[in-house]
Amino acid sequence: MKPTVRLLLTLCLGWAAGPLSAQVAGPSPLASPAAAAGFVPGRWIVAEGRANAALQTGFPATAAGIYRDMLRDPNLPAGSRPRLTLALVTALLDGGEIADAEKILAEYAGPQNAAYQLRAGLIAANARRTPQAKAALAAGKVEDLPAADRGWWYFLQAQVADLDGDTATANNFYEQAEKAAVSDLQKARFTLGQEQTRLRDGRPGEAQLAALLGNMERFQGTRTGYTYVRTYAAALHKLDRAAEAQALLQRQLAVVPVSEREAADQLNLMLGLIAGEQSVAGRQAFKHLLRDGQKPETQRLALQLLARGAKTTAEREQLRRDLSALIGAPAQHPIIEDLYLVRAQTALDDQAYAAAEQDARDLLERYPGSPLKPAALGVRLAVAWDLKRYRSAADVIAQLRAVLAPGSDRAELGVLLAEAFFLAEDYKNAADAYDAALREAPQVVPAGVLIFQRVLANIRADQLAAAAKQLDESVANPAFDALNRWQAEWNLVQAMQVNGQAPAAYARVNRLLTGDTPGMTEELRIRLTWLRAKLSFDNGQPDLTQQQADELLRVLASAAQLDEALRTNVTSMAQLLKAQALLALNRDKEGFALLEKLRTDYRATDAAQYSYLVQAVHLSQTGDLAAAQKVLLSFVENKEYRQSEYAPLALYEAALNLERQGLDRHLEEANKRLEQLVEDYPRDELVFYARLKQGDLLRKLTYFPQARQVYEDLINNQGQHPDILLAQIALADTLFALGTNSAANAESATALFERLRDLPSAPVDLRVEAGFKWGYALAKRAQPVKAEAIFWSVVDSFLLDATQAAALGAKGRYWVARALLELGQIHEDAGRLDEAQRAYQLIVEHKLSGTAQAQAKLARFRPTGEAKP
């Protein structure tokens, strides 16, 4: 496992004691990077919900795109693939992409249950393959389908009856489909499907066409006549005479009397379907229906078709303008709630989040009893999730769960609620939500993962005892698999180490290995044996580590049933650990030889790649910087390792090695290595820190204008980075250096120091540093009175305030001492010797860095021969 960049770079940038090279973590036998950060199914749940909502509101192309993206994700749980594949087939069918739908279904590898048979039957019926459609109906049962699919089962039966020429049976099944519809939108979709079937089925002969024309003319101007107009237009369309059909419908629409507006609606619908929703004539017909249609169900159908035809950003923007005109009309539109929802959905598709959020809120607030409430809440959830507003997402999820009946959808939202709390860093509520989700047994994620996430949430909440207790209690649960248990143990042990409980962490792992622990598989035992050896090394017992690594290697060699990939993984890491132990015991020759053997025997493993860093770090610590540099460059210049996750880290360490050598040519070369890192690995997390270090190197080379450019680029382009304040204080330092010849730069530096000192969200140590530098800048500009006030504010706010003082790190205490030394000097210069002595005495009393210097200054104020206190 690659160490987190935040950890590594806080070390190497001086925000914690010790250089990077002394504290870099190595690889571990985890299954994947997700094991360290926690499995997060939330993005898939949100994406699937968003796709489902798009499909239900008339945006099948949008839904299909989301389903495809999810299915392309290699980390998608295998159990979700069959469901999402069938959902993609549904979206493609709804969008008229029949060939693509059939291709996807042919590649489907899931169970051929009723849901599969339904979609296979719809595809067959569309292609007029009646025997296949009937076979699909025979292979499934409507009772086995979810409620949202049952209406489509009846619709398929109607289509088969139509193919058989049994109009009465077909009409009966169409009616059953409408009765089974789960929403008004689905009912409108069935009506649309019936009309599309009318246009698709059968190619009329010349005699039939002539008879239809005769009936149309005979009953012209009557309701029967308008029915024959539609039938005749459909026949023309089937004969590929769509232009004639459109012209006929447009002529008839021009003479339909006001009293026959319902007939006009049917003619407009037929015109739009023949012309197509992306044609001008089709859009105009549907707009007319949406605006003036006599029945709400017809208007919903027109709205769905307009939404389906809005495939580009410009088309969706135009649709929103059209909907805005209808929403803002003096008289309330019959399907006003649908208008709000579709406008919100189109805004969401275009990432117009503020507009989507507002429309969803308006729908919920103005029509609290609307059946579209779950869909509106779904839009709000998607907005919050996309914008990473996880606390808001949690609130919306709770509302959405409240309006859903118990079932799979509600259970999935329970998992999503836990993820929202976790991502909002509200780990206590996350742990409780994971516990609740486990009781609902959602299908979207295995129970073992939820147990792991619950343990991890308690770890992040610094409730290590509770996490250990839950972990121990969960081992009896058969759903808590070995892999998730290992990941939970790994994270718990890491947290115990960070919290100063390394001996207890070792004792825990040792107890698990030596006691009668339930569920201890061979795989888990091997992983834990490696972890015990790693802990003994971290606890400063390299001799014990060597013995335990040898024991592990013997176990690995004799484990006959072990997965070979795991055997290779752990064997390579055991060798690496043994080599580290030998180096710690000053047995360099043996250690280096073992590292070479590791690279020969297991050259493709993470351990082999990381071994270069281990060797380089050891050489650097022993003062052989040239040899360390040679090792690092042999790694980064090896084509086989060019894409290694450790290559950027090796380049960074190479730059630090050069910086330690101190000459200008070394600093120039270090800058080039960092530039190589940025160019070769532009997406790596280290890029930010590489740029930051480049700025520092440029300042050491006195290239202050170039350093300023580096810091300003970081601030402008990566302003949301968690360590952006480091760039800001470095910029202030650079401006201060440039201020010697520019009052404007000096003013800018002072203002930036002031802002950082007063920024509550900044780390305490950084605020103290900024406060000192603010005062120092004022002192250098011959403003001792203002500087004195600032220095004292640093002391008063961060040293004499017990709460803030407790949060001070070593660096913060250093800057407080600097402030007191400067404050004492100002008092001395002003002849206030008592106050100067008090400033120096505070350094001694609080045991700050610079105590010896403070004592020397205090000694000047004591009479000759007086003993030191």
Salt bridges, closest charged atoms under 4 A:
GLU48 OE2 - ARG83 NE 2.78
ASP69 OD1 - ARG72 NH2 2.47
ASP73 OD2 - ARG43 NH1 2.79
ASP94 OD1 - ARG189 NE 2.17
GLU102 OE2 - ARG129 NH2 2.65
ASP149 OD2 - ARG119 NH2 3.18
ASP164 OD2 - LYS134 NZ 3.06
ASP184 OD2 - ARG300 NH2 3.42
GLU195 OE1 - ARG198 NE 3.45
GLU195 OE2 - ARG230 NH2 3.06
ASP201 OD1 - ARG128 NH1 3.19
ASP240 OD2 - ARG203 NH1 3.77
GLU244 OE2 - ARG241 NE 2.91
GLU260 OE1 - ARG223 NE 3.22
GLU262 OE2 - LYS295 NZ 3.00
GLU277 OE2 - ARG308 NE 2.98
ASP292 OD2 - HIS288 ND1 3.75
ASP292 OD2 - ARG291 NE 3.01
ASP322 OD2 - LYS287 NZ 3.17
ASP338 OD1 - ARG300 NE 3.27
ASP350 OD1 - ARG316 NH2 2.74
ASP350 OD2 - ARG320 NH1 2.99
GLU357 OE2 - ARG361 NE 2.72
GLU357 OE2 - ARG380 NE 2.90
ASP359 OD1 - ARG343 NH2 2.65
ASP386 OD2 - ARG50 NH1 2.45
ASP426 OD2 - ARG391 NH2 2.56
ASP435 OD2 - ARG439 NH1 2.75
ASP435 OD1 - ARG454 NH1 2.74
GLU440 OE2 - ARG401 NH2 3.06
GLU440 OE1 - ARG410 NH1 3.53
ASP472 OD1 - ARG508 NH2 2.85
ASP472 OD2 - ARG511 NH2 3.89
GLU473 OE2 - LYS469 NZ 2.54
GLU489 OE1 - ARG508 NE 2.97
GLU523 OE2 - ARG527 NH2 3.20
ASP538 OD2 - LYS534 NZ 2.82
ASP550 OD1 - LYS578 NZ 2.81
GLU551 OE2 - ARG532 NH2 3.83
GLU564 OE2 - ARG567 NE 3.06
ASP588 OD2 - HIS618 NE2 3.04
GLU590 OE1 - ARG587 NH2 2.88
GLU596 OE2 - ARG599 NH1 3.01
ASP601 OD2 - LYS597 NZ 2.59
GLU637 OE2 - ARG673 NH2 3.73
GLU640 OE1 - ARG603 NE 2.84
GLU653 OE2 - ARG660 NH2 3.68
GLU659 OE1 - LYS693 NZ 3.25
GLU659 OE2 - LYS700 NZ 2.68
GLU669 OE2 - ARG673 NE 3.35
GLU675 OE1 - ARG691 NH1 2.76
ASP684 OD1 - LYS2 NZ 3.05
ASP696 OD1 - ARG699 NH2 3.01
GLU712 OE2 - ARG708 NE 2.91
ASP723 OD1 - ARG6 NH1 2.40
ASP733 OD2 - ARG699 NH1 3.63
ASP733 OD2 - LYS773 NZ 2.90
GLU747 OE2 - ARG781 NH2 2.78
ASP758 OD1 - ARG757 NE 2.61
GLU769 OE2 - LYS773 NZ 2.54
GLU769 OE1 - LYS811 NZ 3.61
GLU788 OE1 - ARG832 NH2 2.99
GLU828 OE2 - ARG860 NH2 3.02
GLU835 OE1 - HIS827 NE2 3.67
GLU835 OE2 - ARG832 NE 3.98
GLU845 OE2 - ARG838 NH1 3.17
